[in-house]
C-alpha cells in the first residue's frame, strides 16, 4: 500500500487570519508531502509496505528511524488537518471541560500552560501536559 497525501478538508485560506494560505500550502504540500514520500521510500519492498498507517504506529518502536519519523509525521499531520476547521473552536463543554477544569483550574489556564509547553520545546512544538 503506497501512502498518499490526502487533500485538505478545506481551502488553504479557510483558516485565515489564524493561519495564512501560504503557510498551509507549504506545510501541507511540501512538509507533509515529504513525510509521505519518505515513508513510501522507507517501506518500499518490505512486508510492512502493506500495513496501514495505524498498524505501523501501533508498533512504531519496532521500525527503523526512517519509518518511525516519517510514519509518525504522516499520521500526526493527517490528524492535525482533521482537527482544525474554519469557524471552529472555543471553549470545550461537557466531560472534556470538566476534566480540563479539574486538572488546570480553567480553560484559559490550560491554554496558557499548553502554549508555554509548546513554545518552549525544541522541534515541532508538540506539547504534552501532565497534571501536577
PEZIMO-V551703 format. One record per backbone hydrogen bond with DSSP energy under -1.0 kcal/mol. NH is the residue of the N-H (numbers start at 1). CO is the residue of the C=O. Records with the same first field share a line. If there is no record, write none. Layout:
NH: CO ; CO
//
This chain:
14: 11
16: 13
18: 15
19: 15
24: 20
25: 21
26: 22
27: 23
28: 24
29: 25
30: 26
31: 26
32: 27
33: 28
34: 30
35: 31
36: 32
37: 33
38: 34
39: 35
40: 36
41: 37
42: 38
43: 39
44: 40
46: 43
49: 46
50: 47
51: 48
56: 52
57: 53
58: 54
60: 57
62: 59
63: 60
68: 64
69: 65
70: 66
71: 67
72: 68
73: 69
74: 70
75: 71
76: 72
77: 73
78: 74
79: 75
80: 76
81: 77
82: 78
83: 79
88: 85
98: 94
99: 95
100: 96
101: 97
102: 98
103: 99
104: 100
105: 101
110: 106
111: 107
112: 108
113: 109
114: 110
115: 111
116: 112
117: 113
118: 114
119: 115
120: 116
//
